[in-house]
């Protein structure tokens, strides 16, 4: 995993809606919750995505946006997002470039590791989590990190 306190690597990736996500465009605008997951429509990934969905309003109140990343295609992401009513975009990392850049590769590099980064408005990684089995822990940990960082919902910026 990348270290807390380091600058998040710049990247761009195609989104499920046909657009392109560029981390550089978020700088100065919002905190980014960048979460990597293995595969659309698998039980653990559905649970994780729906956890972010169910807490999305609270995440937004904290001044953050969520971007999900897996190696599935944008077309598959569109279906997954619609099926579960996800209010946030999903980025297609079919060449595994972003997953490698963010050290989110799992066992023998065959799968994406369930990894989440909270990147502040200045582009610095403020929190990082890997929960292979405690899937429900991601959302809880993200919300705690966002409270520490602060933002429109209040609080002072502080390192987690």
N, C-alpha and C positions, 0 to 999 in steps of 0.2 A: 504494500500500500504506500501511497505517497505520504509524505510527512506533513503533519499539521504545522502551519506557519510558513509553508512554501507557496510560491506562486503556482496557481493551477495552469497546466499546459493548455495553450490555445488549440482549438480544433474546430472543425466544422463537420456536420453530418446531415444527411438527408432526413427529413421528418416525414411522418405518416401523412401529413396533409399536403405534401408536394413541395413544401418550403425547405429551407436550410437553416439549421441551428448553428449559430456562431457564438461561441462563448465570449469572444471579444465584444460583441454587441450588447452584452449584459453588463459589462463593466460600468459602474457608476449608476446603473439603473435598479438592479435588484440583486438580492442574494439568490444563489442558484443551489437547489438540491439536485445533485446529479447522481442518479442511482442506476447501477448496472444490475442486470438480472439475466438468468440463463436462457429462458425460452417462453414465448407467449403461450398462453392457455395451459400451462402446466400448473398443478395445484398450488405449489409454493409461490409461483410468480403471480398467479391470480390473487392470492391472499395478500401478497406484498403490494401489488398495484392498487387493490381495493382499500388497503390501509391508508395509502397516500390519498386516494380519492375521498375517503370518508373524513379525512382531516385536512382536506385541501383549503377550506375557508380559513382555518386557523393558520395554516402555513402562509397563505396570502396576507393575512392580517399582520404577520411578522415581517412582511416585505419580501417574501421569497416566492420563487417559482420552482416548479418541479419539472425535470426532464428525465424520462426513462430511456435507458439504452440497452439494447441487446443485439445479437447478431442476426435476428430475423429481418426479413425484408420490410420495406415501407408498406407494401401491400398487406402483408400479414399483420403489421402493427395497426393499420387502419381497421381491420376486422376485430382485432383484440380490443382496441380502444373503444370502438362502437359497442361491442358485445358487453363490456363492463362499465360503460358510461364514464370513461376516464376524462377528466377535465383538463388534462395536461398532455403535451405532445410526447411522442415516442420517436427516438432517433434510431435509424438503421445503421448498424455497424457491421455490415456483411463481410468486410475485409479484416475485421478484428483490430483495426488500427487504433481506434479510440480506447478500446479495452486494454490494449497493450500499453498505450501511452499513460493510462491511469492505473496500471498494474492491477487490473481487475480480471486477470486470467486465472482460472481455477485449476483443478487437478490435471496435471500433465498438459496444460494449455488447451484441453479439449473443450472446456465449457467456460462460460463467463462466471466469475465468482460474484456472489451477492454482496456487492460493495456499494457504499453510499458516501458521497462527499458533500459537505456543506461549504460552499465557496462564497465569501463575502463580496460586497459591492466593489472592493478594490481588486478582486481576483485572487485573494489569498485563501488557501484551504484552512478553514477554521475548525472543522471536525471531519473525522473519517471513521467509518464503521464497516465491519465485515461480520455478517450474521448468516452463516451457511444454514444453520438449523433453527435458530431462534428468530424466525422470520418476522414475527410481530414486534421484535425489538427495534427494527429500523425506524418506524414512524415515531415511537416513543423517544428514541435517541435523537432523532432529527428535531423534534419539537423542543426538547431540552436544550439542544445546541442553539436553536434559533432564539430561545429566551435569553440565553447567555450573551449572544451577539447583540441583541437589541434590534431596533428598527422602528418602523412606523407605529408598532403596537406599544412602544416604550422600551425603556432599559438602556443602559450604557453599553457601548461596544466593549467587549472584554474577551480575552482568549479563553476558550473552553479548557 
